[in-house]
Amino acid sequence: MSLGRVIHALIRRGDRAWVAECHEIAVVTQGETLDETVRNLQEAVTLHLDGEEPGAFGLVPDPLLSVTLEVEAAVDAA
């Protein structure tokens, strides 16, 4: 089994805040701004993996965090 090098996360607009959710590990966080959400995501991932063996999550040591931003397409109703 090969270990993953990247943790993928999706950021999308929720009802009241931006929401970030990881695919490979059980991490979900939010923030009022995109910058705050990214900072919260980095902190949450770090805390989730702190003291754990990354291989137990299928990850290499010091994995990268790849973030995708999901936004609504601007559709002209005219």
N, C-alpha and C positions, 0 to 999 in steps of 0.2 A: 504494500500500500504506500503510495507516495503522499507526502504531507503537503497541505496547501500553503502557499506563500502569501495569499491575499485573503483578507476578510472583506467581504462585500457588504455595503450598507446602502439603503435607499432612504432618501430624505424626501418627504412629501408634505404638503400643506394639510394640516388637520383642521378641525372646526375652530380651534382657538389658538393653535400654535403649530410650529413646524415639528414634525415627528420623524425620528430616525430609527431604523430597524435593521439589525444585522441579519444576514442569511445563514452564516456558518455557526454563530454562537447566539445564545439567548440574551441579547442585549437590545433594549428599546429605551429611548430617551426622547426628550423634546426641548424646545427653547422658543423664546419669543421672536428671535431673529435667526437668520441662517448662520451667522457667525457664532451665536450662542449655542445653537444646536450642534454645530460641528465640534465646538469645544467640549460640550457635554458628552458627545459621542466618543471623542478621544478619551475623556476621563472615564466614562463607563466601561469602555473596552479594556483600558488599563486596569481598572479595579476588578473586572471580571476575571482577567488572566493573572492577576497578582498572586503569587505564591502557588500557582498551578503549573503543571507541566503542559506546555502548548501541544505536545503530541497527543495528549488525552483528548484534545478537541480536533485532532487531525491537522494541526498547524505546525509549521516550522517555528523555531525560536525567533522572536522579534518579527512577527508578520507585518505586512503592510495593510493599510486600511484604504480601500477604494470606495469612494462615495459617488452615487448617482443621484442627481436631482430630478425629481419628477414634477413637472408643471403642466397646467392645462394649456392646450394649444389655443392660440388667439385665432378665433374663427370670425370672419367678417360676416355679419348677418345680412348685409345689404344685397 
